[in-house]
Amino acid sequence: MLVAESSYVRAGGPGGPPSGPEGPGDGVGSPLQDRGTATKTRERVARPPRFKVILFNDDYTPMEFVVGVLEKIFRKSPAEATALMLQIHRSGMGIGGVYVLEIAETKVAAVHHAAEGSGFPLRAGVERE
């Protein structure tokens, strides 16, 4: 997205002071007549889209393991991890965090790797915010 900002050149502009020692309209070699309106173009970078990492409840993964995953992978405090684990248990899913796509996918892969390494079927997914 581009945003144009302009600033007006004071000397030599319409309705401005004379453009040279001879006055307006001399038209011969006046250095100020070659100037126009100065325009500065500034680019604004759009923020990347954000994605939610969602953890899904299952009947086999122990609650303590889910709390440990939330603490280690999502950097939650023990109290936050326990509250989120209970939300996941009661409602069937919960949001572990919101990240840019690459980080969200890395978190999902880390959850799956930890769960498979411990023999649990814990699943996570990515959803656009």
N, CA, C and O atoms as CSV, one atom per row, in Angstrom:
chain,resi,resn,atom,element,x,y,z
A,1,MET,N,N,0.858,-1.160,0.000
A,1,MET,CA,C,0.000,0.000,0.000
A,1,MET,C,C,0.904,1.222,0.000
A,1,MET,O,O,1.768,1.342,0.868
A,2,LEU,N,N,0.731,2.109,-0.928
A,2,LEU,CA,C,1.550,3.301,-1.029
A,2,LEU,C,C,0.744,4.510,-0.614
A,2,LEU,O,O,-0.435,4.628,-0.948
A,3,VAL,N,N,1.379,5.406,0.112
A,3,VAL,CA,C,0.748,6.642,0.539
A,3,VAL,C,C,1.617,7.782,0.039
A,3,VAL,O,O,2.820,7.802,0.300
A,4,ALA,N,N,1.028,8.730,-0.676
A,4,ALA,CA,C,1.800,9.859,-1.197
A,4,ALA,C,C,1.594,11.059,-0.300
A,4,ALA,O,O,0.464,11.424,0.024
A,5,GLU,N,N,2.674,11.655,0.089
A,5,GLU,CA,C,2.636,12.890,0.854
A,5,GLU,C,C,3.308,13.950,0.001
A,5,GLU,O,O,4.340,13.681,-0.613
A,6,SER,N,N,2.753,15.126,-0.047
A,6,SER,CA,C,3.390,16.163,-0.854
A,6,SER,C,C,3.614,17.403,-0.015
A,6,SER,O,O,2.868,17.695,0.920
A,7,SER,N,N,4.657,18.120,-0.372
A,7,SER,CA,C,4.932,19.396,0.263
A,7,SER,C,C,5.074,20.425,-0.852
A,7,SER,O,O,5.622,20.117,-1.911
A,8,TYR,N,N,4.601,21.606,-0.634
A,8,TYR,CA,C,4.554,22.655,-1.650
A,8,TYR,C,C,5.843,23.451,-1.632
A,8,TYR,O,O,6.323,23.842,-0.568
A,9,VAL,N,N,6.402,23.690,-2.802
A,9,VAL,CA,C,7.608,24.506,-2.916
A,9,VAL,C,C,7.180,25.960,-2.820
A,9,VAL,O,O,6.335,26.409,-3.595
A,10,ARG,N,N,7.744,26.691,-1.892
A,10,ARG,CA,C,7.280,28.047,-1.611
A,10,ARG,C,C,7.572,29.025,-2.735
A,10,ARG,O,O,6.675,29.751,-3.162
A,11,ALA,N,N,8.763,29.062,-3.208
A,11,ALA,CA,C,9.124,30.060,-4.219
A,11,ALA,C,C,8.726,29.551,-5.593
A,11,ALA,O,O,8.975,28.388,-5.910
A,12,GLY,N,N,8.133,30.367,-6.390
A,12,GLY,CA,C,7.817,30.032,-7.759
A,12,GLY,C,C,6.480,29.346,-7.932
A,12,GLY,O,O,6.096,29.058,-9.066
A,13,GLY,N,N,5.746,29.067,-6.857
A,13,GLY,CA,C,4.443,28.417,-6.964
A,13,GLY,C,C,3.373,29.435,-7.306
A,13,GLY,O,O,3.611,30.638,-7.197
A,14,PRO,N,N,2.197,28.979,-7.717
A,14,PRO,CA,C,1.116,29.906,-8.049
A,14,PRO,C,C,0.739,30.765,-6.848
A,14,PRO,O,O,0.535,30.255,-5.746
A,15,GLY,N,N,0.652,32.051,-7.068
A,15,GLY,CA,C,0.278,32.981,-6.006
A,15,GLY,C,C,1.389,33.230,-5.021
A,15,GLY,O,O,1.178,33.911,-4.016
A,16,GLY,N,N,2.557,32.705,-5.275
A,16,GLY,CA,C,3.672,32.865,-4.357
A,16,GLY,C,C,4.456,34.119,-4.691
A,16,GLY,O,O,4.046,34.893,-5.556
A,17,PRO,N,N,5.551,34.326,-4.033
A,17,PRO,CA,C,6.381,35.499,-4.276
A,17,PRO,C,C,7.022,35.397,-5.659
A,17,PRO,O,O,6.997,34.330,-6.272
A,18,PRO,N,N,7.580,36.467,-6.145
A,18,PRO,CA,C,8.237,36.458,-7.460
A,18,PRO,C,C,9.306,35.383,-7.516
A,18,PRO,O,O,9.933,35.062,-6.507
A,19,SER,N,N,9.511,34.828,-8.708
A,19,SER,CA,C,10.422,33.717,-8.849
A,19,SER,C,C,11.853,34.135,-9.108
A,19,SER,O,O,12.737,33.278,-9.089
A,20,GLY,N,N,12.120,35.365,-9.343
A,20,GLY,CA,C,13.490,35.785,-9.592
A,20,GLY,C,C,13.634,37.270,-9.333
A,20,GLY,O,O,12.660,37.924,-8.960
A,21,PRO,N,N,14.838,37.825,-9.521
A,21,PRO,CA,C,15.038,39.244,-9.258
A,21,PRO,C,C,14.255,40.135,-10.221
A,21,PRO,O,O,13.927,41.269,-9.872
A,22,GLU,N,N,13.953,39.650,-11.414
A,22,GLU,CA,C,13.220,40.485,-12.371
A,22,GLU,C,C,11.719,40.426,-12.137
A,22,GLU,O,O,10.982,41.233,-12.703
A,23,GLY,N,N,11.248,39.494,-11.321
A,23,GLY,CA,C,9.820,39.373,-11.076
A,23,GLY,C,C,9.247,38.178,-11.809
A,23,GLY,O,O,9.974,37.453,-12.488
A,24,PRO,N,N,7.938,37.966,-11.675
A,24,PRO,CA,C,7.314,36.808,-12.292
A,24,PRO,C,C,7.256,36.964,-13.805
A,24,PRO,O,O,7.183,38.069,-14.341
A,25,GLY,N,N,7.291,35.810,-14.473
A,25,GLY,CA,C,7.094,35.818,-15.908
A,25,GLY,C,C,8.312,36.148,-16.722
A,25,GLY,O,O,8.183,36.314,-17.935
A,26,ASP,N,N,9.520,36.259,-16.125
A,26,ASP,CA,C,10.686,36.555,-16.935
A,26,ASP,C,C,11.057,35.353,-17.801
A,26,ASP,O,O,11.534,35.527,-18.923
A,27,GLY,N,N,10.839,34.107,-17.284
A,27,GLY,CA,C,10.961,32.892,-18.060
A,27,GLY,C,C,12.342,32.576,-18.594
A,27,GLY,O,O,12.489,31.587,-19.312
A,28,VAL,N,N,13.345,33.346,-18.292
A,28,VAL,CA,C,14.664,33.097,-18.858
A,28,VAL,C,C,15.598,32.608,-17.766
A,28,VAL,O,O,16.043,33.390,-16.925
A,29,GLY,N,N,15.893,31.325,-17.777
A,29,GLY,CA,C,16.927,30.758,-16.931
A,29,GLY,C,C,16.737,30.895,-15.438
A,29,GLY,O,O,17.704,30.722,-14.697
A,30,SER,N,N,15.566,31.189,-14.965
A,30,SER,CA,C,15.354,31.309,-13.527
A,30,SER,C,C,15.405,29.912,-12.914
A,30,SER,O,O,14.622,29.046,-13.304
A,31,PRO,N,N,16.302,29.676,-11.971
A,31,PRO,CA,C,16.430,28.332,-11.400
A,31,PRO,C,C,15.190,27.930,-10.614
A,31,PRO,O,O,14.935,26.736,-10.456
A,32,LEU,N,N,14.423,28.870,-10.124
A,32,LEU,CA,C,13.252,28.521,-9.333
A,32,LEU,C,C,12.078,28.093,-10.202
A,32,LEU,O,O,11.177,27.415,-9.708
A,33,GLN,N,N,12.059,28.457,-11.452
A,33,GLN,CA,C,10.952,28.072,-12.319
A,33,GLN,C,C,11.015,26.602,-12.687
A,33,GLN,O,O,9.992,26.033,-13.066
A,34,ASP,N,N,12.169,25.966,-12.590
A,34,ASP,CA,C,12.300,24.563,-12.923
A,34,ASP,C,C,11.753,23.654,-11.823
A,34,ASP,O,O,11.630,22.445,-12.018
A,35,ARG,N,N,11.432,24.223,-10.692
A,35,ARG,CA,C,10.927,23.428,-9.578
A,35,ARG,C,C,9.412,23.285,-9.685
A,35,ARG,O,O,8.710,24.193,-10.130
A,36,GLY,N,N,8.949,22.154,-9.277
A,36,GLY,CA,C,7.510,21.899,-9.237
A,36,GLY,C,C,7.135,21.528,-7.817
A,36,GLY,O,O,7.837,21.882,-6.870
A,37,THR,N,N,6.065,20.840,-7.672
A,37,THR,CA,C,5.636,20.366,-6.372
A,37,THR,C,C,6.438,19.127,-6.018
A,37,THR,O,O,6.482,18.164,-6.784
A,38,ALA,N,N,7.063,19.156,-4.871
A,38,ALA,CA,C,7.851,18.006,-4.428
A,38,ALA,C,C,6.909,16.968,-3.842
A,38,ALA,O,O,6.019,17.299,-3.059
A,39,THR,N,N,7.105,15.727,-4.217
A,39,THR,CA,C,6.265,14.640,-3.717
A,39,THR,C,C,7.152,13.575,-3.104
A,39,THR,O,O,8.117,13.112,-3.712
A,40,LYS,N,N,6.805,13.205,-1.904
A,40,LYS,CA,C,7.510,12.123,-1.240
A,40,LYS,C,C,6.564,10.931,-1.203
A,40,LYS,O,O,5.401,11.069,-0.825
A,41,THR,N,N,7.054,9.780,-1.589
A,41,THR,CA,C,6.248,8.573,-1.533
A,41,THR,C,C,6.805,7.693,-0.430
A,41,THR,O,O,7.995,7.381,-0.393
A,42,ARG,N,N,5.921,7.307,0.454
A,42,ARG,CA,C,6.322,6.475,1.582
A,42,ARG,C,C,5.511,5.188,1.537
A,42,ARG,O,O,4.285,5.223,1.437
A,43,GLU,N,N,6.191,4.062,1.610
A,43,GLU,CA,C,5.512,2.780,1.582
A,43,GLU,C,C,5.131,2.373,2.994
A,43,GLU,O,O,5.901,2.538,3.941
A,44,ARG,N,N,3.929,1.839,3.111
A,44,ARG,CA,C,3.480,1.274,4.369
A,44,ARG,C,C,3.323,-0.220,4.159
A,44,ARG,O,O,2.666,-0.669,3.220
A,45,VAL,N,N,3.930,-0.965,5.036
A,45,VAL,CA,C,3.889,-2.410,4.914
A,45,VAL,C,C,2.691,-2.929,5.694
A,45,VAL,O,O,2.512,-2.596,6.866
A,46,ALA,N,N,1.876,-3.741,5.043
A,46,ALA,CA,C,0.711,-4.319,5.708
A,46,ALA,C,C,1.172,-5.388,6.695
A,46,ALA,O,O,2.138,-6.106,6.437
A,47,ARG,N,N,0.487,-5.487,7.807
A,47,ARG,CA,C,0.818,-6.506,8.794
A,47,ARG,C,C,0.431,-7.874,8.254
A,47,ARG,O,O,-0.589,-8.013,7.578
A,48,PRO,N,N,1.247,-8.887,8.552
A,48,PRO,CA,C,0.907,-10.226,8.067
A,48,PRO,C,C,-0.314,-10.761,8.812
A,48,PRO,O,O,-0.554,-10.390,9.961
A,49,PRO,N,N,-1.081,-11.625,8.163
A,49,PRO,CA,C,-2.256,-12.191,8.842
A,49,PRO,C,C,-1.828,-13.051,10.027
A,49,PRO,O,O,-0.734,-13.614,10.037
A,50,ARG,N,N,-2.693,-13.143,11.012
A,50,ARG,CA,C,-2.392,-13.902,12.224
A,50,ARG,C,C,-3.262,-15.163,12.237
A,50,ARG,O,O,-4.359,-15.191,11.680
A,51,PHE,N,N,-2.736,-16.205,12.891
A,51,PHE,CA,C,-3.409,-17.493,12.916
A,51,PHE,C,C,-3.462,-18.029,14.339
A,51,PHE,O,O,-2.509,-17.893,15.107
A,52,LYS,N,N,-4.596,-18.643,14.677
A,52,LYS,CA,C,-4.789,-19.243,15.992
A,52,LYS,C,C,-4.297,-20.683,15.956
A,52,LYS,O,O,-4.546,-21.408,14.992
A,53,VAL,N,N,-3.609,-21.087,16.993
A,53,VAL,CA,C,-3.245,-22.490,17.164
A,53,VAL,C,C,-4.286,-23.090,18.101
A,53,VAL,O,O,-4.405,-22.689,19.259
A,54,ILE,N,N,-5.031,-24.048,17.585
A,54,ILE,CA,C,-6.129,-24.646,18.342
A,54,ILE,C,C,-5.742,-26.056,18.763
A,54,ILE,O,O,-5.287,-26.855,17.944
A,55,LEU,N,N,-5.926,-26.355,20.046
A,55,LEU,CA,C,-5.704,-27.702,20.557
A,55,LEU,C,C,-7.057,-28.367,20.740
A,55,LEU,O,O,-8.003,-27.750,21.229
A,56,PHE,N,N,-7.140,-29.638,20.339
A,56,PHE,CA,C,-8.402,-30.377,20.380
A,56,PHE,C,C,-8.379,-31.409,21.493
A,56,PHE,O,O,-7.355,-32.038,21.762
A,57,ASN,N,N,-9.526,-31.569,22.134
A,57,ASN,CA,C,-9.666,-32.527,23.218
A,57,ASN,C,C,-9.753,-33.945,22.654
A,57,ASN,O,O,-10.274,-34.161,21.560
A,58,ASP,N,N,-9.240,-34.894,23.411
A,58,ASP,CA,C,-9.443,-36.307,23.105
A,58,ASP,C,C,-9.627,-37.035,24.430
A,58,ASP,O,O,-9.433,-36.458,25.500
A,59,ASP,N,N,-10.001,-38.298,24.348
A,59,ASP,CA,C,-10.303,-39.055,25.562
A,59,ASP,C,C,-9.096,-39.799,26.131
A,59,ASP,O,O,-9.228,-40.492,27.140
A,60,TYR,N,N,-7.932,-39.673,25.511
A,60,TYR,CA,C,-6.792,-40.490,25.913
A,60,TYR,C,C,-5.603,-39.704,26.457
A,60,TYR,O,O,-4.840,-40.230,27.268
A,61,THR,N,N,-5.436,-38.481,26.036
A,61,THR,CA,C,-4.276,-37.695,26.473
A,61,THR,C,C,-4.503,-37.210,27.906
A,61,THR,O,O,-5.523,-36.579,28.183
A,62,PRO,N,N,-3.569,-37.494,28.823
A,62,PRO,CA,C,-3.737,-37.045,30.211
A,62,PRO,C,C,-3.706,-35.514,30.323
A,62,PRO,O,O,-3.022,-34.828,29.562
A,63,MET,N,N,-4.448,-35.019,31.270
A,63,MET,CA,C,-4.524,-33.571,31.495
A,63,MET,C,C,-3.160,-32.996,31.856
A,63,MET,O,O,-2.830,-31.883,31.446
A,64,GLU,N,N,-2.369,-33.739,32.614
A,64,GLU,CA,C,-1.048,-33.260,33.017
A,64,GLU,C,C,-0.135,-33.068,31.804
A,64,GLU,O,O,0.669,-32.137,31.759
A,65,PHE,N,N,-0.273,-33.966,30.819
A,65,PHE,CA,C,0.539,-33.841,29.612
A,65,PHE,C,C,0.161,-32.578,28.841
A,65,PHE,O,O,1.038,-31.868,28.346
A,66,VAL,N,N,-1.138,-32.294,28.735
A,66,VAL,CA,C,-1.597,-31.095,28.033
A,66,VAL,C,C,-1.092,-29.842,28.743
A,66,VAL,O,O,-0.669,-28.889,28.088
A,67,VAL,N,N,-1.133,-29.834,30.062
A,67,VAL,CA,C,-0.612,-28.701,30.833
A,67,VAL,C,C,0.884,-28.528,30.547
A,67,VAL,O,O,1.354,-27.405,30.362
A,68,GLY,N,N,1.619,-29.621,30.512
A,68,GLY,CA,C,3.054,-29.552,30.219
A,68,GLY,C,C,3.334,-29.009,28.824
A,68,GLY,O,O,4.258,-28.216,28.640
A,69,VAL,N,N,2.540,-29.431,27.838
A,69,VAL,CA,C,2.691,-28.921,26.468
A,69,VAL,C,C,2.422,-27.421,26.430
A,69,VAL,O,O,3.161,-26.672,25.791
A,70,LEU,N,N,1.370,-26.981,27.111
A,70,LEU,CA,C,1.038,-25.558,27.126
A,70,LEU,C,C,2.126,-24.732,27.812
A,70,LEU,O,O,2.393,-23.601,27.406
A,71,GLU,N,N,2.743,-25.281,28.832
A,71,GLU,CA,C,3.811,-24.566,29.521
A,71,GLU,C,C,5.087,-24.508,28.675
A,71,GLU,O,O,5.722,-23.458,28.580
A,72,LYS,N,N,5.460,-25.631,28.064
A,72,LYS,CA,C,6.732,-25.701,27.343
A,72,LYS,C,C,6.660,-25.086,25.946
A,72,LYS,O,O,7.522,-24.289,25.578
A,73,ILE,N,N,5.656,-25.442,25.180
A,73,ILE,CA,C,5.591,-25.004,23.783
A,73,ILE,C,C,4.982,-23.611,23.655
A,73,ILE,O,O,5.440,-22.800,22.850
A,74,PHE,N,N,3.943,-23.334,24.456
A,74,PHE,CA,C,3.233,-22.058,24.337
A,74,PHE,C,C,3.624,-21.048,25.410
A,74,PHE,O,O,3.074,-19.948,25.458
A,75,ARG,N,N,4.579,-21.418,26.278
A,75,ARG,CA,C,5.107,-20.516,27.309
A,75,ARG,C,C,4.019,-19.944,28.227
A,75,ARG,O,O,4.029,-18.760,28.564
A,76,LYS,N,N,3.091,-20.805,28.618
A,76,LYS,CA,C,2.033,-20.397,29.550
A,76,LYS,C,C,2.505,-20.640,30.981
A,76,LYS,O,O,3.302,-21.541,31.246
A,77,SER,N,N,1.999,-19.821,31.889
A,77,SER,CA,C,2.295,-20.057,33.303
A,77,SER,C,C,1.511,-21.292,33.748
A,77,SER,O,O,0.567,-21.690,33.066
A,78,PRO,N,N,1.877,-21.904,34.869
A,78,PRO,CA,C,1.126,-23.081,35.323
A,78,PRO,C,C,-0.373,-22.792,35.508
A,78,PRO,O,O,-1.211,-23.632,35.177
A,79,ALA,N,N,-0.701,-21.634,36.023
A,79,ALA,CA,C,-2.116,-21.294,36.225
A,79,ALA,C,C,-2.842,-21.124,34.890
A,79,ALA,O,O,-3.959,-21.613,34.716
A,80,GLU,N,N,-2.198,-20.426,33.947
A,80,GLU,CA,C,-2.805,-20.244,32.625
A,80,GLU,C,C,-2.948,-21.580,31.901
A,80,GLU,O,O,-3.971,-21.845,31.269
A,81,ALA,N,N,-1.921,-22.414,31.997
A,81,ALA,CA,C,-1.954,-23.708,31.326
A,81,ALA,C,C,-3.064,-24.588,31.886
A,81,ALA,O,O,-3.751,-25.274,31.130
A,82,THR,N,N,-3.243,-24.573,33.200
A,82,THR,CA,C,-4.302,-25.382,33.815
A,82,THR,C,C,-5.680,-24.875,33.410
A,82,THR,O,O,-6.562,-25.671,33.088
A,83,ALA,N,N,-5.871,-23.574,33.422
A,83,ALA,CA,C,-7.167,-23.011,33.023
A,83,ALA,C,C,-7.477,-23.317,31.553
A,83,ALA,O,O,-8.611,-23.659,31.217
A,84,LEU,N,N,-6.477,-23.196,30.682
A,84,LEU,CA,C,-6.682,-23.485,29.268
A,84,LEU,C,C,-6.934,-24.975,29.046
A,84,LEU,O,O,-7.763,-25.341,28.214
A,85,MET,N,N,-6.241,-25.824,29.767
A,85,MET,CA,C,-6.468,-27.267,29.669
A,85,MET,C,C,-7.897,-27.611,30.057
A,85,MET,O,O,-8.533,-28.434,29.399
A,86,LEU,N,N,-8.408,-26.996,31.111
A,86,LEU,CA,C,-9.793,-27.245,31.523
A,86,LEU,C,C,-10.789,-26.741,30.474
A,86,LEU,O,O,-11.817,-27.375,30.241
A,87,GLN,N,N,-10.491,-25.619,29.853
A,87,GLN,CA,C,-11.353,-25.115,28.779
A,87,GLN,C,C,-11.362,-26.097,27.604
A,87,GLN,O,O,-12.419,-26.391,27.046
A,88,ILE,N,N,-10.186,-26.600,27.233
A,88,ILE,CA,C,-10.087,-27.574,26.141
A,88,ILE,C,C,-10.875,-28.833,26.510
A,88,ILE,O,O,-11.578,-29.394,25.670
A,89,HIS,N,N,-10.760,-29.272,27.756
A,89,HIS,CA,C,-11.445,-30.478,28.215
A,89,HIS,C,C,-12.966,-30.305,28.185
A,89,HIS,O,O,-13.686,-31.214,27.771
A,90,ARG,N,N,-13.448,-29.156,28.615
A,90,ARG,CA,C,-14.902,-28.921,28.706
A,90,ARG,C,C,-15.551,-28.590,27.364
A,90,ARG,O,O,-16.641,-29.079,27.066
A,91,SER,N,N,-14.884,-27.756,26.548
A,91,SER,CA,C,-15.534,-27.300,25.306
A,91,SER,C,C,-15.076,-28.070,24.063
A,91,SER,O,O,-15.653,-27.907,22.988
A,92,GLY,N,N,-14.050,-28.900,24.204
A,92,GLY,CA,C,-13.593,-29.691,23.075
A,92,GLY,C,C,-12.407,-29.093,22.333
A,92,GLY,O,O,-11.744,-29.791,21.566
A,93,MET,N,N,-12.129,-27.812,22.549
A,93,MET,CA,C,-10.963,-27.186,21.935
A,93,MET,C,C,-10.649,-25.876,22.645
A,93,MET,O,O,-11.481,-25.320,23.361
A,94,GLY,N,N,-9.430,-25.398,22.427
A,94,GLY,CA,C,-9.010,-24.138,23.022
A,94,GLY,C,C,-7.858,-23.549,22.224
A,94,GLY,O,O,-7.158,-24.260,21.503
A,95,ILE,N,N,-7.670,-22.245,22.364
A,95,ILE,CA,C,-6.641,-21.540,21.602
A,95,ILE,C,C,-5.362,-21.466,22.438
A,95,ILE,O,O,-5.338,-20.876,23.518
A,96,GLY,N,N,-4.307,-22.077,21.913
A,96,GLY,CA,C,-3.017,-22.054,22.592
A,96,GLY,C,C,-2.292,-20.735,22.420
A,96,GLY,O,O,-1.536,-20.324,23.300
A,97,GLY,N,N,-2.513,-20.063,21.290
A,97,GLY,CA,C,-1.867,-18.787,21.020
A,97,GLY,C,C,-2.210,-18.308,19.616
A,97,GLY,O,O,-2.794,-19.041,18.819
A,98,VAL,N,N,-1.837,-17.058,19.328
A,98,VAL,CA,C,-2.080,-16.455,18.018
A,98,VAL,C,C,-0.734,-15.970,17.488
A,98,VAL,O,O,-0.029,-15.212,18.153
A,99,TYR,N,N,-0.386,-16.419,16.276
A,99,TYR,CA,C,0.933,-16.158,15.709
A,99,TYR,C,C,0.829,-15.916,14.205
A,99,TYR,O,O,-0.230,-16.106,13.606
A,100,VAL,N,N,1.937,-15.497,13.605
A,100,VAL,CA,C,1.998,-15.464,12.144
A,100,VAL,C,C,2.038,-16.923,11.680
A,100,VAL,O,O,2.347,-17.815,12.471
A,101,LEU,N,N,1.730,-17.168,10.410
A,101,LEU,CA,C,1.523,-18.527,9.913
A,101,LEU,C,C,2.704,-19.458,10.170
A,101,LEU,O,O,2.505,-20.579,10.638
A,102,GLU,N,N,3.914,-19.028,9.879
A,102,GLU,CA,C,5.066,-19.913,10.019
A,102,GLU,C,C,5.278,-20.359,11.468
A,102,GLU,O,O,5.600,-21.517,11.731
A,103,ILE,N,N,5.095,-19.437,12.386
A,103,ILE,CA,C,5.265,-19.777,13.801
A,103,ILE,C,C,4.128,-20.678,14.266
A,103,ILE,O,O,4.354,-21.625,15.019
A,104,ALA,N,N,2.898,-20.388,13.819
A,104,ALA,CA,C,1.750,-21.228,14.186
A,104,ALA,C,C,1.952,-22.657,13.699
A,104,ALA,O,O,1.686,-23.606,14.437
A,105,GLU,N,N,2.419,-22.817,12.471
A,105,GLU,CA,C,2.656,-24.160,11.948
A,105,GLU,C,C,3.771,-24.870,12.711
A,105,GLU,O,O,3.709,-26.082,12.913
A,106,THR,N,N,4.774,-24.132,13.128
A,106,THR,CA,C,5.860,-24.720,13.918
A,106,THR,C,C,5.347,-25.181,15.276
A,106,THR,O,O,5.745,-26.243,15.754
A,107,LYS,N,N,4.476,-24.408,15.900
A,107,LYS,CA,C,3.899,-24.789,17.196
A,107,LYS,C,C,3.066,-26.063,17.049
A,107,LYS,O,O,3.148,-26.962,17.886
A,108,VAL,N,N,2.258,-26.138,15.977
A,108,VAL,CA,C,1.435,-27.337,15.742
A,108,VAL,C,C,2.339,-28.558,15.568
A,108,VAL,O,O,2.074,-29.615,16.140
A,109,ALA,N,N,3.400,-28.414,14.783
A,109,ALA,CA,C,4.327,-29.527,14.575
A,109,ALA,C,C,4.978,-29.947,15.891
A,109,ALA,O,O,5.172,-31.139,16.130
A,110,ALA,N,N,5.317,-28.983,16.745
A,110,ALA,CA,C,5.932,-29.290,18.042
A,110,ALA,C,C,4.949,-30.040,18.944
A,110,ALA,O,O,5.343,-30.966,19.654
A,111,VAL,N,N,3.673,-29.645,18.920
A,111,VAL,CA,C,2.651,-30.340,19.716
A,111,VAL,C,C,2.528,-31.780,19.233
A,111,VAL,O,O,2.524,-32.708,20.041
A,112,HIS,N,N,2.427,-31.970,17.915
A,112,HIS,CA,C,2.284,-33.317,17.370
A,112,HIS,C,C,3.515,-34.184,17.669
A,112,HIS,O,O,3.385,-35.366,17.988
A,113,HIS,N,N,4.697,-33.593,17.565
A,113,HIS,CA,C,5.930,-34.328,17.845
A,113,HIS,C,C,5.977,-34.759,19.315
A,113,HIS,O,O,6.319,-35.902,19.618
A,114,ALA,N,N,5.637,-33.850,20.218
A,114,ALA,CA,C,5.651,-34.175,21.652
A,114,ALA,C,C,4.609,-35.246,21.969
A,114,ALA,O,O,4.880,-36.167,22.739
A,115,ALA,N,N,3.424,-35.127,21.381
A,115,ALA,CA,C,2.356,-36.095,21.657
A,115,ALA,C,C,2.720,-37.480,21.109
A,115,ALA,O,O,2.550,-38.488,21.795
A,116,GLU,N,N,3.215,-37.523,19.889
A,116,GLU,CA,C,3.588,-38.814,19.296
A,116,GLU,C,C,4.760,-39.445,20.033
A,116,GLU,O,O,4.820,-40.664,20.193
A,117,GLY,N,N,5.683,-38.616,20.476
A,117,GLY,CA,C,6.827,-39.130,21.230
A,117,GLY,C,C,6.421,-39.754,22.556
A,117,GLY,O,O,7.094,-40.653,23.061
A,118,SER,N,N,5.325,-39.277,23.111
A,118,SER,CA,C,4.840,-39.822,24.387
A,118,SER,C,C,3.722,-40.839,24.197
A,118,SER,O,O,3.223,-41.409,25.167
A,119,GLY,N,N,3.331,-41.065,22.944
A,119,GLY,CA,C,2.297,-42.070,22.667
A,119,GLY,C,C,0.877,-41.581,22.881
A,119,GLY,O,O,-0.011,-42.385,23.166
A,120,PHE,N,N,0.639,-40.276,22.749
A,120,PHE,CA,C,-0.709,-39.738,22.929
A,120,PHE,C,C,-1.248,-39.188,21.603
A,120,PHE,O,O,-0.477,-38.753,20.748
A,121,PRO,N,N,-2.575,-39.212,21.439
A,121,PRO,CA,C,-3.166,-38.740,20.175
A,121,PRO,C,C,-3.546,-37.257,20.168
A,121,PRO,O,O,-4.428,-36.859,19.407
A,122,LEU,N,N,-2.908,-36.441,20.986
A,122,LEU,CA,C,-3.241,-35.014,21.054
A,122,LEU,C,C,-3.057,-34.373,19.680
A,122,LEU,O,O,-2.037,-34.583,19.024
A,123,ARG,N,N,-4.041,-33.596,19.250
A,123,ARG,CA,C,-4.003,-32.943,17.936
A,123,ARG,C,C,-4.149,-31.442,18.106
A,123,ARG,O,O,-4.789,-30.954,19.037
A,124,ALA,N,N,-3.536,-30.732,17.180
A,124,ALA,CA,C,-3.636,-29.268,17.140
A,124,ALA,C,C,-3.803,-28.860,15.682
A,124,ALA,O,O,-3.468,-29.624,14.777
A,125,GLY,N,N,-4.317,-27.670,15.458
A,125,GLY,CA,C,-4.507,-27.176,14.107
A,125,GLY,C,C,-4.346,-25.659,14.065
A,125,GLY,O,O,-4.222,-24.995,15.095
A,126,VAL,N,N,-4.352,-25.132,12.833
A,126,VAL,CA,C,-4.187,-23.697,12.612
A,126,VAL,C,C,-5.451,-23.172,11.951
A,126,VAL,O,O,-5.998,-23.791,11.039
A,127,GLU,N,N,-5.905,-22.015,12.430
A,127,GLU,CA,C,-7.095,-21.375,11.870
A,127,GLU,C,C,-6.828,-19.872,11.791
A,127,GLU,O,O,-6.258,-19.286,12.711
A,128,ARG,N,N,-7.244,-19.256,10.687
A,128,ARG,CA,C,-7.023,-17.816,10.519
A,128,ARG,C,C,-7.844,-17.048,11.548
A,128,ARG,O,O,-9.003,-17.369,11.811
A,129,GLU,N,N,-7.218,-16.030,12.120
A,129,GLU,CA,C,-7.882,-15.217,13.145
A,129,GLU,C,C,-8.960,-14.354,12.536
A,129,GLU,O,O,-9.625,-13.602,13.248
